[in-house]
Amino acid sequence: MSDVREFWVAGRPATGERSFEVRHPYDGRLVASVAVPTHGLVESAVAAAEAVAAEAATLPAFARAEALAHVARRLAERSDEVARLITAENGKPVKWARGEVARAVSTFRWAAEEARRWSGELQRLDTDRAAAGRVALTRRFPRGPVLAIAPFNFPLNLVAHKVAPAIAVGAPVIIKPAPKTPLSALLLGELLAECDLPAGMWSVLPLLNEETAALVADPRLPVVSFTGSGPVGWSIRESVPHKHVTLELGGNAAAIVCPDWSSEADLDFAATRIATFANYQAGQSCISVQRVIVDRSVADTLAERIVTAVEAQRTGDPWDETTDVGPLIDEAAATRVQSWVEEAAASGARVLTGGARQGATVTPTVLVDVPADAKVSCEEVFGPVLVIEAVDGVDAAFARVNDSRYGLQAGVFTRDLQVAFRAHRELEVGGVVIGDVPSYRADQMPYGGVKESGVGREGVRYAMEDYTYERVLVLTGLPL
């Protein structure tokens, strides 16, 4: 298809004077052309968001919840269509695209439920004699319109994680999808247009990256929610120090395999989970398994099983139902990943499997003996590459996880409750997953990192808190 897709300004379809192409990462075919908003239309979207902010903040809970529930239902009804659209623009295997749609349905459903629970807190103040007869009612109110800048790797669900909490708290939202993958966000606009939300409550503006700086700087958008690369994210935060900026910037997630995880069944399970979640989404997930830190007592056995499990991952056409690993977002990304593998090999690393590239597709790769300063070890690969490192004991394993500029999530394969609680206390990450890989995420839980992995939290209720501030009402002279 080669139609020019419209975008959404203040809830209405619009088109611009220019357009850009969206191409399928696997074979480069044209998927669609997308109109680019003019400066005047961008101004209309921002002005409408500012104008509707007061009305949006006073929307009844049922109105916000019903809109969110409607989107959840409609996404479920159109799930196959939406999944195919995600695969077309992003290149992820269609089975993973279906999983993304299901998660987006859950995200909007959770937001509908949270909108109904968003009630505040009542606190007695008469704990001191001077405050007899006083109570405090604390509620949260929107900071103002939200600029939501989304990445390419989950073009529907990561948009949902910004849009749904904004609507749930009554904050207008301007969505800026990734130029590589704007189609899912534009389709989401169709579903939002079916809701009875006030004009100006939302817009979807498929701007090119270089045209986004003016939106970031606009004082009428006091909240910026960004998911993407670290350099871009930190530059946004530095450029608008007086705004409330949340950043989800990725990492180099580690899976620790402890010495007690040593039975045949345990090692098979760990190897399968590691192989799957090092390569799902072609490794283009912020919590994809990149490092495996394994106790030396089981390292050789586990490495063999991981290689076998990785080689069982089927790479190829993302439209094939049996494909596990599709292409990266474009050939430039694949070339970069391949160069990082070659650089590690030149520094002494051994390639146990993979390392080849064809177009935008990189063969799932396993490396050992990798220098600590190699990019594949200390940076975010964002590709289907896995590094295995043997260590002696839990202390060494925890130290290796923490020896990183990043801190998003970590997985710890153990059944030792003491080790599990130590991991929660000592690992410098935003989330610790016991008995599984770091790639697990439930859409209602708090999700985000520390250090260079970002600030703020996603997860519906936690994003709602980020988009709002507390306001206290003190009542006096009550017969408590």
N, C-alpha and C positions, 0 to 999 in steps of 0.2 A: 504494500500500500504506500501511497505517496501523498496523501492528503495533508493539508496544513491544519494542525490542531489549534483550536482556540484555547485561551487561558481564561482565568476568572478574576474579575475586578469587582470587589464589593458584592460578591454573590451572583454576578451576571457574566455571561460569556462575552469575550471581547477578542479582538485580533489586532495585530500590529503591522508595521510596514516592512519588517524584516523577519526572517525565520532562520532556524538552524536544523540540521539533520540529526536524527537518532538512528544509529545503525546497530544491527545485531552483532554482538561481540564475536560470535562463533564463525560467521562467514562474511561479515561486513555488509550484508544486504541492507537496503534502506527499509526501516520500519515505519518512520513517519517524519514529516517536517513539522516543526513546532514554531508558532509565532512568538516573537519577542515583544514584550510590552514597550510601548514608547514611554518617554519621560513623563508625558502628560498623564498617561494611564497609571503609571506607578504613583504619581502624585495623587491621583484620584483615589487609589487604593489606600494610601496612607491617611489622606484627609478623612476618608470614610471611616477608617478604623478609629481615628481620634474622635470623630464626631459621635460615634455610637458607643464609645467606651462607658459612659455613665449609664446608658440604657442597658448595655450588656451586663454590667455589674449587678443590676437589680432584677435580672431575669429570674423568675421563680425556679426553684429546684426542679419541679416537674418538667418545665419547658426545656431546660438544659438536658435533663436525663432522657426525655423522649427523643430529642434530636440525636443524641449519642446512640440510643438503643436502635433508632431507625437505621443509622449508618451501619451498625453491627449486623442487623438483619439483612440489609441490602448487599453488604459484602458477602455474607454467607450465601445468599441467593445467586449471586453472580461469581461465585468463587472460581469456577473453572475458567471463565473469561478473564478474570483478574490475574489468575496464576499464569495464564498464557501471555498476558501482557507483560508481566514481570520477566518472564523468560525471554520474551522478544527484546526488551530493552536492556536487560541486565546480563543475560546469558546464563543464569544459574539453572541447573537441571530442573525440569518442570516439577519433579517430586519435591524438591526443596522450595520451589515457588508456592506449591500448594500449602506447605507448612507455614510459609510466611503469611499467606492470606488467613489461615486459621488463627495465627497469632494476632493479626490485626483485628479480626472479629472479636477475639478475647479482650484486646486492649480497649476497644470502644465499649464493649459490654461492661468491663470493670469501671470505666469512666462513668458510665450511666449509673452504676451502683454507688460509686463514690460521690457523685453529684447529689444524690439523695441523702447521703450521710454527712455531708459537709455542713456541720452545725455549730461548731465552736465549743467552748469549754466554760463551765460555771465554776467559780472559785470563791469559797468563803474567805473573807478578809478579817473576820472577828477573832482571829487567832491572837490578836493583841487587843488589850482593853481599849486603846484609842480608836480602834476600828469597829467597835460594836455597831451592829445594824448595817454593815456594809458587805456587799458582794461585788465581784468583778465578773463580767461576761466578756470573754475574749473571742473575737471572731477574726477571720482572715479575709482580706479584701484584695482585689486585683491590683497589681502595681501599674497596670496599663496595658496597651496593646503589645503583643509578642511578635517578634521577628523570628521565625523558625527556619533555620538553614539546615537542610537535610543532605546526607551523603548518598552515594550510588548503591551501596552494597545491600541495603534493605530498603528499596525505594518506596515501599508501602508502609511497612510496620514502623520504621523509624520516623516517618512523617506522622503516623498515627500517634506515636509517643509524644509528639509535640502538640498536635492539633487537639486530641481528645482531652488532655488535662486543661488546655486553655478554655475550651468550651465548657468543661465541667465547672470551672470557677467563674465563668462569665467574663473572660478576657478576649477581646478581638485578636485574631491571629493572621499574620501574613506569611504564607508558605513560600519559601524559595527552594524548590527542589534542585537536585544536582543536574547540570546540563546533560550529562550522559543518560540520565534516567528520569525524565520529567513526566512520563506518561501515566504512571500509577497515581501520582499526585493529582494530575488533571482529571483522571477518572474519579478519584475521591471527591473532587469538586462537583462532579455530576450528582453524587449522592448527597453531599451537603446542600446542594441547590434544591433538593426535594424536601428539605426540612424547613420548619417555620421559624427560622432565625432572623433577627433584624438585619437589614441591609448594612453592609460594612463590617459585619461580624467576622468575615473571613475573605481572603483573596488567595489565589494561587498564581504566582508570578514566575514564569520560567526564564529568569534572567541569566545571562552569562556571568561567570564568576567575577569578571572585571567590572561589571556594572552593579555589583552588590554593595560596594563600599559606601555609597550614598545612603542606602537603606540602613546600614549599620550605624552610620553617624547621625541619622535623623533623630532629633530629640523627642519626636512624637512616638517613638517606639522604645520605651524605657527598658524593655526586657529583650535580650538576645539569647536564643537557645541554639547552640551550634553543635553539630556532630560532624567530625571529619578529621583532617590532618592536624597534627600538633602545631606546626609553624603558623598555619592560617588561624587556628583557634586562639593561640596566645597573642597573635598580632591584633585580632579583634578585641580581646580583653584590654590590651594596652592602649588601643586607640579610643576606647570609650570607658575610661575609668569610673565615670559617675553612673554608668548603667549597671543593671543587674544582669550579669553574663553567666550562663551555664555552659560548660564545655565537656563533651565526651570525646576523648581524643585517642582512644585505643591503647595498645600495649604490646607486650610480647609474652603472652600468658604461658605459665608453666604448669605441668602436671607432675606432682611428686608421687613416686611409687615407693612406699615404705617397706622395710624388711619383713613385716608381718603379712604383707600382701604377697604370698609366695606359693599358694597352691596352684595346681594346674588350672583349675577353673578361674581362680582370681587373675592369673596372668593372661589367660585367654580373654577374659572380660576387659581387662585394662587395655590390652593390645587392640582389641576391636574398637573400643570407644576412642582411644587415642588416634587410631588410623582414620576413623570416620570423621572425627571433629578437628583433625589437622587439615582435612581436605574438603570438608563441606563448604559450599559457597566458593570453591576453589581457594580456600584459605583466606578469603576476603571477609573475615569477621574479626572484630576487635578482640574477641575472646577465643579465637581459633587456637588450638594447641600448637604452640611454636617450640616450646622447650619441654623435654621430658627429663626430669632429674630423678634418677633411679638408684636405689641402694645397690652397692656393688655386688652384694650376695645374689641378687637376681638379675643383674644388668644384662649379662650375655643371653640368658634364656629369654628375657623380655624383648631384647632387641631383635632376635630372630623372629619372634612372633609378630612384632610390630611390622617388620619388613614383609612378612607373609600377608598380613592384613592390609597393608598399604598397597601391595601389588594386586590384591583382590579388588581394590577400588576401580571401578570401570570408568575410564576417561573417554569423552567423546561428545557427540551431538547432544546438546541439552534437551532437545525435544524427544529423545529416546527415553522411554520409561525406565530403562535399566541403567542409564547413565548416573554415576555418582558424582563425578567431577567434571565440570564444564570449563569454559574459558575464563580467563581473567577479563576485566572490563574492557581492555583493549590491548593491542599488540605492544604498545609502549610499556605497559605495566608488566607484561610477560617478559619482555626483554630485560627490564630491570631486575626481576626476580632471578632470571637465568644468570645474569651477570653477578649477582650476589652469591649464588651457588658456586660459580666458577672462581670467584674471588676467595671464598672459603677453601675450596679445593687447592688453590694455588698456595694457600697458607698452611697446608698440612691436613685439612679435613679429608675424611674418606666418605665417598658417596656410596651408600649401601644399595640404593635403588633410585631410579628417576634421574632428574636433572636435565632432561631433554625438553625442547620447545618446538612446537609447530604452530605458527601464527600466534594467536592469543592464548593458546593452551600450553600449560607446563605440566609435564609428567610429575605426579606426586613423588616427592623426594625425601629421603631419609639420610641424615648426615651424622657421623660420629667423629670424635677427635677434633672438634671445632675449637679454634682459639677463642678465648672469652671476648676478645675485642673484634671478632668478625661481625659484620653487619647482620648475618643470619642469626646471630646469638644475642646481640645487644640492641638491635633496632627492631622495628616492626616490619616483618617481611611482607605481610598482607598477600600471601600466596601460599601454594600447597607445599610448604617446606617444613620439615621437622628435624630438630636437633636433639640427639640423645646424649646425655652426660651421666656418667657413673660417679657416685659420691659415697663416702663412708659415714653412714648414720644420719639421723634426723637433723641434728644440729647443722651439719654441712649442707643438707638439702635446703633447710630454711634460709641459711645464709646466702645460698646461690639465688633463691627466689628474690630475696631482698636486695641483691647486688644488681639493681636495675634502676634506670631512670623512670621506669613505668610501674604502675601498681593498679591494675584493673581487677582481675580475678585470678585465683589459683585453685587448682584441684589437688586433693590429697587422697590417694588410695591407701586407706588404713581402716582397721577395725578397732584400733586402740583409742579409747575415749580420752585418755590423757593426752595423746598426740593430737587428737582432733581439737581439744580445747586450747592446747598450746598453739596450734596453727591459727586459730581464730584470734588469739591474743598477739602473736608475734609476727605474722606475715603482714607486710606493709602493702595491703591491697584493699580494694573496696568490697570484695566478696570472696569467701572461701567455701568451696564445695567439697564435702567429704564423701569419699567412695565413688567419685566420678571425675570427669574432666572439668576444666574451668569454663567450658563452653556452655554449661547449663544456665539458662535464664528463664525465670517465670516473669511474665509481664507485669504482675502486680508487686513484685518485690523491688526494694531499692537497688538501683543499678548505676554504678559510676565508679570512678577511681580516685587515687591519690597520686601525689608526685606529678609527673608529666602526663598522667592519664586523664587529668581534667579536674573540674570542680563542679559541685552540684550533683544532683541525682535525677535519673529517670526512674520509671516505675510510676504508675498513674498517680497515686496519692502523693508521692514524694515530689513529683513534678508540679502538682497542684500547689504544694507548699512553696516551691521555688518561685512560682509565678505570682505569689501573694505575699502580703505582710500582715502582721498582727496589729489589731486595733482593740484597745481595752475600753470597756464601758463600766464605770463604777457607779453602782446604785447605793444610795444612802438612806438611812432611817427606816430600814426594813425590819419587821418583827421576826427575826430569825429564831 
